[in-house]
């Protein structure tokens, strides 16, 4: 059991984890809060980029001597192995905390054992506090990678009210307004890679970078990935500029592409491709979250937001579970989690848009 103070600290730890998402892969985006003996927050931390300190170490450094006799609240079980950094369990013992509250138990054999080591040293450990909330938050991409050995895929699409992603003449700028476009940059910043097909590059020539609120390039850019089996992306395409790293892939399909990216330490992918590529990922059951930016416009014709899914009856429709609805100026953001299903259309031989 945890008390209201620890519950509030865990909510803050989850927020801290979100703040690190997109900067920690292949490590998990963990958040940690240290409370002193009176229950006051004296230290906060989030996982630093690879090679940097883990969340617990950052929070303990901020707390200093005030951590003695206090409580550490962490979204993931402290590690008990030495990698590029030392064991977090050792750091907690050195700080003399007397209680550790953990949301998600460590799922890997390599780093497991932190809770056991702490308990053996006399520390009161609570394991599994608000586990579901943490597992579905910033830890989700890493946990999926541990389980399925592939990155988490977030499909983002901007569409009119009647489900069109472009007009019949091919124009698609701008379906949504400035608030929605700013949200896209915030979403990209939480991802390790942004993925499109060669068709999107040929039609829209996107740069696929992250810009901050001032319009300047952010200090950290995700990998730009283009599925381009036929070598159609020209040397002059904006995705080939020096603003961010780019990977042109000739992978045979979504699963092979995700395996390729996983080997490059990518744990969260933003799928921004066109209807054909989106349909390929959906049909393969490889979309983990859907983000729809819905504009209050009607076109009546033009490309649909997704291509053929091989579904011919309502009973076979791909079901989506609503997560939240957020106004974005004149537009609306809808978030869903797809319900896994099998069957559907065979994978296209070439997904280029």
Secondary structure, DSSP 4 states (H G I P E B T S, - for coil): ---HHHHHHHHHHHHHHHHHTTSSTTS---EEEEE-TTS-EEEEEEPPSTTS--HHHHHHHHHGGGGTT-EEEEEEPPP-S-SSS--HHHHHHHTT-SEEEEEE---STTT--HHHHHHHTT-EEEE-TTHHHHHTTTTHHHHHHHHHSS-EEEEEEEEETTSBSS-TTS--TTSS-HHHHHHHHHHHHT-SEEEEEHHHHHHH------B-TTSPBPSS-PEEEEE-TT----TT-GGGSTTS-EEEE--SSHHHHHHHHHTTT--EEEE---HHHHHHHHHTT---EEEEEEES---SSS-BSS---S--SGGGPPPEEEEEEEEETTEEEEEEEEPP---SSPPPS----
